[in-house]
Amino acid sequence: MLRPFALYQPTTVAEASDLLAREGANAALYAGGTEVLLILKEGLLRVGSLIDVKRVPGLAAIRADNGHLSIGATATHRTVENDATVRARCPLVAGVARHVANIRVRSVGTVGGNLAFADPHSDLATVFLAFDAVVHLASRRGARTLPLADFVRGQYETAREEDEILTAVRLTAWPAHTAGAYAKFGVHERPTLGVAVALTRHGDAVGAVRVAVGCVGPRPQRISAAEERLCGVSLADVARHAGEVAELAAREVDPTTDLHGSAEYKRDMTRVFVRRTLLVAVARAAGRDTHERHPHTVIV
């Protein structure tokens, strides 16, 4: 049961920031409400005010310019899934958005809410790392940007200041000759594991690599050791090194035990799914389509 609260509906970011500064810890931002209303009902959060930012003009805008894609904080997952610009510039993001939770959540849940809540089982935070994501924050004191890797500090913890609003996330579109894949595994609505892989071809070799793993620990992470190992490897030889790369990823992740599985189980799953996702990505880089199917698994 929800306790009584005041509802504010600012029409500018500055107005919303002023409300946050005035109300302090007694207030929470509200957009889609898929997370905040749930924890309010469960009594895990108690506030006297909700600040609804859905009416702030421009916060739902999706724009592309100079090789970047900007997704406004109040854009819903459903909007991202269907947006022509997202599909053209970052099609993997649209594909991942299509598999977030369920249709009810996708229709109201927002990109900014998802990132600001910092749920460790987030598909978007994981795949956004593979696009060098940067978050935009604003307050009455001004605006600033942070790499997503620095913004998400841990489980339900971010670098957002008390009076700041996350206004957008900016992705860097992959260069030409890049192929990628995202795999998620889970028997519950929230994924147990998510893996994003991108390979950029340089002739017949791998020129650049992105490997991100999420949902297994307190925050998603890029796996630098795995990325470095694959740079310069012939595309024809990637499959031969896939097991070694998967082992590096399993060593580098920081899994936690929770209702989705033990830390060791998640480390083993990381090993399995990094290899599997890498093989899908290299097949796509070589111009071969793949239609792998596994129980409780989505491959985008």
C-alpha positions in Angstrom: 0.0 0.0 0.0 1.3 3.4 -0.9 1.7 6.1 1.8 0.4 9.6 1.0 2.8 11.8 -0.9 2.9 15.1 -2.7 3.2 15.0 -6.5 5.1 17.8 -8.4 5.1 18.1 -12.1 7.8 20.6 -13.2 8.0 21.7 -16.8 11.7 22.5 -16.9 14.9 20.8 -15.7 15.8 23.9 -13.6 12.4 23.7 -11.8 12.8 20.0 -11.2 16.3 20.6 -9.8 15.0 23.3 -7.5 12.4 20.9 -6.2 15.0 18.2 -5.6 17.3 20.7 -3.8 14.4 21.9 -1.6 12.9 18.5 -0.8 16.2 16.7 -0.4 16.1 13.1 0.7 12.3 13.4 1.1 11.8 13.4 -2.7 12.3 10.9 -5.5 12.2 11.4 -9.2 9.4 9.8 -11.1 9.1 9.0 -14.8 7.8 5.6 -15.8 7.5 4.4 -12.2 8.2 0.8 -12.9 10.9 0.7 -10.2 10.1 3.5 -7.8 6.5 2.7 -7.3 7.3 -0.9 -6.7 9.8 -0.1 -3.9 7.4 2.4 -2.4 4.7 -0.2 -2.2 7.1 -2.7 -0.6 8.1 -0.1 2.0 11.7 -0.2 0.9 11.6 3.6 0.2 9.7 6.3 2.0 9.4 9.7 0.6 7.0 12.6 1.0 7.2 13.9 -2.6 7.4 12.5 -6.1 8.8 14.8 -8.8 7.3 13.7 -12.2 9.6 14.7 -15.0 7.6 13.2 -17.9 6.2 16.7 -18.8 9.7 18.3 -19.2 10.0 19.2 -22.9 12.9 17.5 -24.8 13.6 14.8 -22.2 12.2 12.1 -24.4 14.0 13.2 -27.6 16.1 10.8 -29.6 18.7 12.5 -31.9 21.7 11.5 -34.1 24.6 13.7 -34.9 28.3 13.4 -35.7 28.5 9.7 -35.1 26.6 9.8 -31.8 23.1 8.8 -30.8 21.5 10.7 -27.9 18.5 9.0 -26.1 16.5 11.3 -23.8 16.0 10.1 -20.2 12.2 9.8 -20.4 12.2 7.9 -23.7 10.5 4.6 -23.0 12.0 1.2 -23.9 9.2 0.7 -26.4 10.1 4.0 -28.1 13.7 3.0 -28.3 12.7 -0.4 -29.7 10.7 1.2 -32.5 12.6 4.4 -33.2 13.9 4.6 -36.8 17.0 6.5 -35.8 18.0 3.9 -33.2 17.4 1.1 -35.7 19.6 2.8 -38.3 22.4 3.9 -36.0 22.5 1.4 -33.2 20.3 -1.6 -34.3 21.6 -3.8 -31.5 20.2 -1.3 -28.9 16.8 -1.5 -30.5 17.0 -5.3 -30.4 17.9 -5.4 -26.8 15.2 -2.9 -25.9 12.6 -5.2 -27.5 13.5 -7.9 -24.9 13.5 -5.8 -21.7 11.1 -7.3 -19.1 7.6 -7.4 -20.6 5.4 -5.2 -22.9 3.8 -3.4 -19.9 7.2 -2.4 -18.5 8.6 -1.5 -21.9 5.6 0.8 -22.6 6.1 2.9 -19.5 9.6 2.2 -18.2 12.2 4.8 -19.3 15.9 4.7 -20.3 16.8 7.3 -17.7 14.9 5.6 -14.9 16.6 2.3 -15.7 20.1 3.8 -15.6 19.5 6.0 -12.5 18.0 3.1 -10.5 21.2 1.2 -11.2 19.6 -2.2 -10.8 22.5 -4.7 -11.3 20.3 -6.8 -13.6 20.0 -4.2 -16.3 20.2 -5.1 -20.0 20.5 -1.5 -21.2 23.4 -0.6 -18.9 25.3 -3.6 -20.1 24.8 -3.1 -23.8 25.4 0.7 -23.5 28.9 0.0 -22.3 29.7 -1.5 -25.7 28.7 1.8 -27.2 31.0 3.9 -24.9 28.0 5.4 -23.3 28.1 8.8 -21.6 25.3 10.1 -19.3 24.3 13.8 -19.3 23.3 15.3 -15.9 21.8 18.7 -15.2 21.0 20.8 -12.1 20.5 24.4 -11.2 24.3 24.5 -10.8 24.9 23.5 -14.5 25.4 20.5 -16.6 28.0 17.7 -16.7 28.8 14.5 -18.4 30.1 11.2 -17.0 31.0 7.9 -18.7 28.4 5.3 -17.8 31.1 3.2 -16.3 31.8 5.9 -13.8 28.1 6.9 -13.3 27.0 3.4 -12.1 29.1 2.9 -8.9 27.4 -0.3 -7.6 24.2 -2.0 -6.8 21.5 0.8 -6.8 24.2 3.4 -6.4 25.2 6.1 -8.9 27.3 9.3 -9.0 24.2 11.5 -9.4 24.2 14.4 -7.0 21.0 14.9 -4.9 19.8 17.9 -7.0 20.8 16.4 -10.4 18.6 15.0 -13.1 19.8 12.5 -15.7 18.7 14.1 -18.9 20.1 11.8 -21.7 22.5 9.1 -22.5 24.9 9.5 -25.5 26.1 6.5 -27.4 28.9 6.3 -30.0 27.7 4.5 -33.0 30.0 1.6 -34.1 32.3 2.3 -37.0 31.8 0.7 -40.4 32.6 -3.1 -40.7 31.5 -3.7 -37.1 29.4 -6.7 -36.1 28.0 -7.4 -32.7 25.7 -9.5 -30.6 24.0 -9.4 -27.2 23.1 -12.5 -25.2 21.0 -12.6 -22.1 20.2 -15.6 -19.9 17.6 -15.9 -17.2 14.8 -18.0 -15.8 13.2 -15.0 -14.1 12.0 -11.7 -15.6 15.3 -10.0 -14.7 18.3 -11.5 -16.4 20.9 -13.6 -14.6 23.6 -12.6 -17.1 24.0 -10.3 -20.1 27.0 -10.2 -22.6 27.6 -7.7 -25.3 30.3 -8.2 -27.9 31.3 -6.1 -30.9 34.1 -6.8 -33.4 35.4 -4.2 -35.9 37.1 -5.7 -39.0 40.4 -4.3 -40.2 41.0 -6.2 -43.4 40.8 -9.9 -42.4 41.7 -9.2 -38.8 40.0 -7.8 -35.7 40.8 -4.1 -35.5 38.8 -3.2 -32.3 36.9 -5.2 -29.8 34.3 -4.4 -27.1 33.2 -7.0 -24.5 30.8 -6.1 -21.8 29.3 -8.3 -19.1 26.5 -7.4 -16.8 23.9 -8.7 -14.4 26.3 -11.0 -12.6 27.7 -8.5 -10.2 27.0 -5.1 -8.6 27.6 -3.2 -11.9 28.2 -4.0 -15.6 31.8 -3.9 -16.7 34.0 -3.9 -19.9 36.4 -6.8 -19.9 39.6 -5.2 -21.0 41.8 -8.3 -20.9 39.4 -10.1 -23.3 39.4 -7.1 -25.6 43.2 -6.8 -25.7 43.6 -10.5 -26.4 41.5 -10.3 -29.5 42.9 -7.2 -31.1 44.9 -8.1 -34.2 43.7 -11.7 -34.3 42.6 -13.0 -37.7 38.9 -13.4 -38.1 39.5 -16.9 -39.1 41.3 -17.6 -35.8 38.8 -15.9 -33.4 36.9 -19.2 -32.9 40.2 -20.9 -31.9 40.8 -18.3 -29.2 37.2 -18.1 -28.0 37.7 -20.4 -25.0 40.8 -18.4 -23.8 38.9 -15.1 -24.1 36.0 -16.6 -22.2 38.3 -17.7 -19.5 39.8 -14.2 -19.2 36.3 -12.8 -18.9 35.3 -15.3 -16.2 38.4 -14.3 -14.2 37.8 -10.5 -14.5 34.1 -10.4 -13.6 33.1 -9.6 -10.0 30.0 -11.9 -9.4 27.8 -11.7 -6.4 25.6 -14.4 -4.9 21.8 -13.6 -5.0 18.5 -15.2 -5.9 19.7 -15.6 -9.5 22.6 -17.9 -8.5 25.8 -18.2 -6.6 29.0 -16.2 -7.5 30.7 -19.4 -8.8 27.6 -20.3 -10.9 27.7 -16.8 -12.5 31.4 -17.0 -13.2 30.8 -20.3 -15.0 27.9 -18.8 -16.9 30.1 -15.8 -17.9 32.6 -18.3 -19.4 29.9 -20.1 -21.4 28.1 -17.0 -22.7 31.1 -14.8 -23.6 32.3 -17.7 -25.8 28.9 -18.2 -27.3 28.3 -14.5 -27.9 31.8 -14.0 -29.4 31.1 -16.8 -31.9 27.9 -15.2 -32.9 29.6 -11.9 -33.4 32.5 -13.3 -35.5 30.0 -15.2 -37.7 28.2 -12.0 -38.4 31.5 -10.1 -39.0 32.3 -12.8 -41.6 28.9 -12.3 -43.3 27.3 -15.4 -42.0 24.0 -15.3 -40.2 23.4 -17.4 -37.1 20.2 -18.6 -35.5 21.3 -20.2 -32.3 18.6 -21.2 -29.8 19.2 -22.1 -26.2 16.7 -22.5 -23.3 16.1 -19.3 -21.3 18.4 -17.4 -23.7 17.8 -14.5 -26.0 20.5 -13.7 -28.6 20.1 -10.3 -30.3 
